[in-house]
């Protein structure tokens, strides 16, 4: 960032710091300003959270410089000042605000933006994702916030705590404030494991940060801005592994054809997952990628999820991932829906694609089964098939034995679907060397 603002390329320097709420974007911007204040003729900070705060901030510039009383007066004045001024647009999180209209109309000056919305990169000459802290910095922040001495023992304890907090600055500051108040550095990790939601919601009365929101409040504000469709998708993702979430899971599930035999999933079991999938189906009954992209773009615009274009998959910060479940009134219903959607997806994948698909879906299947072993027999069959492809043979055997027994009980020993389940179990035993 320092190098970017020092370069001379004949136009405004515009730099974007983007990232998850609580990742330390404002603190990073202010640190840069402190370190570089001597090179700027004027520094102006604008609260960019709403149109009203932007207007107020620009009017204040006009008033303090005696150049008028409106936001336009301030922008016009800045455009005539050839000196090296800096505008900080802080908390430009609302994706509905076109920030470009508040840039002074000139080819000089410097603009620094902090935002949860990576889409503001379209305005910037350069940008940087503000993500998790380095461990040494995180340990120092925790001990400073907690008012604890930097001893070897405290550093070891602090390292374990910041790892559990995934090195997120705001979470570390909150933990430090709690430890400072309660004197619990040595026992905080155990408290956190048992009371994660309570501790991340707690508003410290004394803190080393001016940030007024807690970790969970910060994300709740972003979550509340999402459409119902995007909210539901994020909530469902909280039951998957936090990495490697792809559109393919949902597009494959949209092609699922329910079985008519008694051991298959009932209409009641399929109603909720099919309702979710139907939101991304076009009038012709075909998967609508654009609808999915629109929902995930909403989530990305608040940095609640990240997208890896090379892997074509999404990831969710682990703390956001666990927090999302706290927004649910009925976790069991959402878990069952996600179990069904993944099972529906596996059923649609051609056998020649299963080897690669099994590796991609394995972490999600593990997460779903670990969350609740209650999987309907038909999807237990699909999960067992995936485990066999992934060479998780003992896990495959356990599920396939249950499927065979279920189909024997409900169908018959010589029913084609029972025979198919028995054949799959035999193939697993063969690979096990039984």
N, C-alpha and C positions, 0 to 999 in steps of 0.2 A: 504493500500500500504506500509506503514512504516513497519508493522508487517511482510509482505511478504518478504521484502528485508532483514529483520533481521534473518529470519529462515535459518538454515543450513541443506540443504538436499542433499548435495553432487553433485549438478549439477548447471548449469547456472540459475540464477534468471532472468526470462523473464516476464515482466508485460506489458499488453496492456491497454492503455487508448483510448477508441473509442467513437465516437459520431458525431453528426451533425456538419457540418462546422459552426464555430462561437460559438460553445458551450463552448469553453474555455479549450480545451485539452492541448494545449501548455502551457497555463498559469498554469494549474494544475500541469503539469510536472515540470515546472520551480520552482513553489512554493515548491514542494517536494524536489527538488535539493537544494534549499536555506536552507530548514529546516534540511536537512540530509547531507550537504556537508562534514561535519567533519568525517563521517564514510567511505567515499570513498577516495581511494588513488589518483585517477585521474578521471576526468569527461570530456567526449568528446561528443560534440553535432554534429550530422550529419543531414544536410538538405536532407531528403529522398524523395523529391518530384519527382526527375527523376533519372535515372541511372547515368547521368552525374554528378549530385550534390552529389550522394552517392560516386562515384569514387573520386571526388575532396575532399570530406571530409575525406575519408580514406587516401588518398595521403598526406593530410596535417598532419595527425597523424604521418605517417611514416617520413615525413620531419622534423617535430618538435622534434621527438625523435631520429633522426639520425639513423634510422634502415632501410633505403631504400627509394625508390621513387614510389612504386606502392601500390595499394590497398591491394594486397595480402601480401605485406611486413608488412603492418599495422596489418592485421588480424593475421598473423603468430606471430608478436611481442606480441600482446595482449594475444594470446594463451599461451605464455611462461611466462607471468607476473602473478604470483600467488597472487599478491596484489588485493585488492577489488576495481577494477575499475568499472566505470559506462559508458555505451554507451547510449546516447539518440538518437534514430532514430525518428526525428520529421517530421510530415506531410507525413507519409508513406501511401499516399492515392491512389496510382495507383494500381489497383488490378492485373495488368499484370506483376508487378514486384514480383519475388519470393524473399522475404526479407531474407529467411533462408540462402541463399548463402553468405550473408554479415555478418553472425554471426561468431565470432572467434571460430575455431574448438577446443573447450576445455570444461571441465566440471566445470569451475569456471567463476567468473565475473558476472556482472549485466547488463541487457539490459532493457531499458524502451522505449516503442513505443507509439507514438501518431498517430492516423489514423481515417479516416472516415469509414474504412472498418472493420466491426466486424468479417469478415472471417479470419483475422490475429490471431484470438484466437487459431487457430490450433498450432501456434508456442509458445503460452504463457502458463506459469504455472498458471497464474491468470490474471484476466482482470476486468475492471470496465467501465461501461457506464457513460460518462460525459454528464449529461443532464441539465435541467434547474436549476437555482440557487434557494436557499432558499430566501424567501422574504426579510429578514433582511439584508442578504449579498447583494442582488440585489439593495435594497434601498441605502445602503452604497456606492456601486459601482457607481450608478447613480449620487448621490450628489457629490462624489469625482470627477467624470469625468466632472461634470458640474461646479465645483468650487463653489458650494453652501454651505451655512452653514447648519449644522445638527440641525435644530430647529424642534420642534414638528410639526409646520405647514408644513415645507418643507418635513418632513418625510411622512406625510399623502399624500401630493401631489405626492411625488416620488413613494409611494406604488401604487397609481392608475396608474401611468405611466408604472412601471415595470410589473404590471399585464397585461396591454394592449400589452406589448412586450413579454408576455409569459415567462418572466424571462430568456431570452436568453442573455448571456453575451455580445456578439458582438453588438447586437441590442441596448443594454443598453449603451454601450460605445459610439456608434454612436449618440444616443439620448443625452447623456451627452455632447459630443463635440458640437452638434448643440445648446443646451441650453447655454453652456458656451459662444458661439460666439454671440448668439442673445438675451440672457437674458430672455428666454421665459419659465421658469419652470412652472409658473402658467397657461400658455395658451398652453403648448406643447401638452397636451392630445387632445384638440380640433383640433389643427393643424394636429396631427397624424391621427385622424379619417378621416379627409378630404383629407389628402395628404400622405397616408401610403406609396405608391410606391415611390414617390419622396424622402421622407425622408430616406427610407431604401436603396435608391440608392446613396444618397449623400455622397461623399468622404470628410470627415473632414480634413481640413488643419492642425489643431492642435488636438491632442488626447492623452489620457493617455495610449494608447496601441500602440505597435509597429506593430500591424497587419495592412497590407497595403490594404486589400480588404474590401469592404462594405459587408453587409449581403447579398444583392442580387447578387453582383458579385461573392461571394463565392459559392452560390448555382448554379449560371449560369455556372461556370466552371465545377462543377460536372455534371450538366444536359447535357452539351455539350459532355460529355464522353459516354453518354448512346446511345444505338442503337435507331433507329427511332421507333421501336416497343415499347421499354421501355418508351421512351419519350411520345408517344401517350397515353400509359396506365396511366402514372402519370398525364398527362394533363386532361384526362377524370376523374380521381379520384378527381380532384379539384372541381368538381360539386357535389360530394357526401359529406356526413359527414366525418370529418377527422379521425374518428375511426370506427372500425368494418367493414372494407372493406374486403370482402372474395372472394375467387376464385369461390364460388358457384354462385355468381351473374352472372358471365360470362359463366360458364359452363351450367347453366340453360338456359341462353339466346341463347346459341348455338343450343338448341333443339327446338327453336321457329318455329312454322309452320304458315306462314302468312295466314290470312283469305281472302277469295275471294269476300266477299260482299263489296258494295260501301263504307260503313262507316269505313272499316278497314284502316290501314295505307297503303299509296300508295307505289309503288316500289321506288319512289324518296325519300320518308321519310325513307325507310328501307335501302337504298343503303349504306350510310356511316356506320351505326351501324353494318350491316352485313359484310362490308369490314373489320372493326376492329376485329370482332369475327372470321372471316375467317383466320386471322393470327395465331389463336390458334386451328385450325382444322387440323387433319392429313389427308393424302391422301384418307383414307377410309371414310372421312366425320365425324369422331368421335372427340370429345373434346380431345385435347392433353395437359395434365397437365404439361408435361415436358417443353413445349414451354412457358407456363405461368410461371413456376418456374424459367426458365432461364431469362425471362424479369424482374421478381420481384427480383431475386438475384442481377441483375445489380443495381437496385434501392437501395437495402439493402447495397450493397458494398460501396456506398457513403453516407450511413446513411440518405438518402432522405426519406426512409420509415423504419418503424420497424415492426417486425412480432411477434405476440404472439402465441407460439405453443399450449398453452392450449386452447385458444379461436379459433385458426386457422384463425386468421384475421390480417389484416395490419392496421397500423395507420400512419398518416402523421403529422409532427409537424404543429400546426395551422399557423405559419408564412410561412412555406414552402408551405402549402396548399393554402394560399391566393396568395403567390408569383407565383405559377405555372400558375395561370390564366394570369399573365402579359406576359407569354411567348407565348400566343396565338394571332394570327392575327384575327381569326374568332371565338370569344367566343360563338356566337349563334349556330354555326354549331356543336361545341363540346358538348354544353349543350343539344341540340336536340338529338345527338347521345346517350348521357348517359341516357336521359329520355327514349329513345326507348329501350336501353339495359336492364334497370331495369324493364320496362314494359314487355319486352320479357321474362325476368327471372320469373316474377310473374306468367305469363301465363303458364309457364311450371311446376310450383310447384303443386304437388298433394294436393287436399283439406285437406287430413289428416295431411299434414305437414305445413299447412298455419298458424296455431296458433303460432308456434315457429318462422316460417319465417317472420311473420308480425312484431314481436318484433325486429328481427334483421334488417329488411329492413326499418322500420318506420323512423329512423333518416335520411336515405338516400332519401326516398320519400319526407319528409319534406324539406330537403335541395334543392332538384330538383324543387319542386313546388314553394318554396320561391324564388328561383333564377329566375324563369320565369314561369308564370302560363300557358303558351301555350303548352298544352299537347294534342296530337292527340286523337280523340274520343275513338279509340280502347284501347289505353293505359290509358285513363282516366277511362275506365271501370275497368281495372286491378288495378289501384291505388285506386279507390273507394272500390273495393273488399278487398284490403289489409287494408284500413282504418277501414272497418267494422270488420274484424277479430281482429284488434288491439283495438276495442272499441272506436275508434275516430269517433263516429257516425255522428256528425254534418258535419265533413269534408267528410265522405263517402256520406252523403245525397247530399251535394253540387255537388260533381262529378257525382253521379248517376243520379241526375235530368238532368244534361246536356247530359249525355249519352242517357237517354230515349228520350229526345227531339230530339237529333240528329238522332237516329234510326227511330223515327217516321217520321221525315222529309225525310230521304233518303230511308228507306225501307218501312215499313207499320206498322200499329198498330198490325196486326196479324202475322207479320214475326217472326219466332222462336227466332231470336237474339233480337228483340225488346221485346218479351215476357220474355226472359231470363233477360234482363236488368230491366224490370218492376218488375219481381219476386225478384231480388236482392234489388231493392229499397224498395219493400214491407217488406222484411226481416229487412232492416235497420229501417224502421218506427216501426215495431213490437218491435225491441230492444229499440227504443226510447220511446215506450209506447204510440205512437200516435193512 
